[in-house]
Amino acid sequence: MQRDTLIFDLINKELERQRHGIELIASENFTSLQVMEAMGSVMTNKYAEGYPGKRYYGGCEIVDQSEQLAIDRLKQIFNINYANVQPHSGAQANAAVLLAILQPGDPILGLDLSMGGHLTHGSPVNFSGKLYQPHFYGVKKEDGLIDYDMLETKAKEIKPKVIIVGASAYSRDWEYERIRKVADDVGALVMADIAHPAGLIAKGLLNSPFDHCHIVTSTTHKTLRGPRGGIIMMKSDFENPFGQKDPKGNVRMMSNLLDLAVFPGTQGGPLEHIIAAKAISFGEILSDEFTNYAKQVISNAQAMAAAFVEKNYQIISGGTDNHLMLIDLRNKNISGKKAEQVLVKADITANKNMVPFDDKSAFVTSGVRFGVPAITTRGMKEENMRFVVDSVDKVLSNADDEKIIMNVKNDINAFMKQFPLYPELR
Ligand SMILES: *Cc1c(COP(=O)(O)O)cnc(C)c1O
């Protein structure tokens, strides 16, 4: 077969784009070369419907070992008893959990998308809002923190079967214990979606959801820094309280329902090349090097937040406990959409984001979200955050001045040479 130079040229261009720019998208990271090597391996050729030791195809002896290693390492990271490493993405993990627990039309309670929640937590444009009956809690106007009183009032009113905890754009830690008390009062299960902060939780730098939340989902490619994918976890197994019985009339264990909800419930064959890559990244997470990385992420985020505050940027909740921050740009007279567009011109990538109580649409928005996982992987330290914030500020303060923006871009391209990305690749 002829080499597809058209696509490989694009891959090389993408590598150069990643090398030259400052990556501030909070959900992105740079995975290791060995993780990428596994993703591009022969394991992609293997069908392995089922689970290790219980497959519907022959020849699975080797992928069984690799998938089992992924499961065992993940259990070790979080000190838990159940892990499913097959979900193709974070959204797929959430779909499987809701399928395992709920009947169509059942009430669910999640964080409002415009307040930092995720599409899969009940948004009307997502399966979660179409198949189930979605309700939302939010954050408080005065301080931007989760409104736990509102969560409790809503839970008592609507009696959700699941309370979904977790966010895509919330810079503070969660009070999982308090949410569990509410859930117990109303007979709900708690699902924590730690897609964003999982790598920080893995190293004990944030509250752990595992003691208080029945089921925990995550992506593997954000702060966990692995291949693109999803996972489902439980500290310990329990009987499904909503009474679905197996064919013999026994109450099913949640582990069994979750496995069935992933396959055959929502997926076919697992991506064994990705699962091998997950296993590698989980091994990396168990190392001391990753502990240092996770600590550096938090230090960098706090240094960045302080530098933005100094320049009179309005961070929702006033700061950050984790790897990201959400900034309300209304006092800077620029929309999130425009900010995203002009930052890209200077080779700074970030995303526009609604802020709580936003008066602009999701397409325009008043805010922008910044995160440090990717630049921390590049090797940046606290002292580099000032350059990053100065660059962002110069662009946003001169959004219509192409010359200034080009100067910032040139400075950034030169600056990024100190932080080589995949030097092994040509
Ligand atoms: C990113 C994210 C997801 C979805 O992950 P995908 O892999 O993009 O499907 C789910 N939940 C939360 C909270 C997220 O931030």
The ligand as an ORCA input file, in Angstrom:
! r2SCAN-3c Opt
* xyz 0 1
  C     -14.205     15.606     29.569
  C     -15.346     15.193     30.417
  C     -16.146     14.087     30.091
  C     -16.151     13.420     28.738
  O     -15.038     12.898     28.273
  P     -14.916     12.477     26.722
  O     -13.782     11.533     26.763
  O     -14.689     13.722     25.967
  O     -16.189     11.799     26.341
  C     -17.108     13.677     30.987
  N     -17.296     14.327     32.146
  C     -16.578     15.412     32.479
  C     -16.842     16.085     33.776
  C     -15.589     15.891     31.622
  O     -14.913     16.984     31.935
*
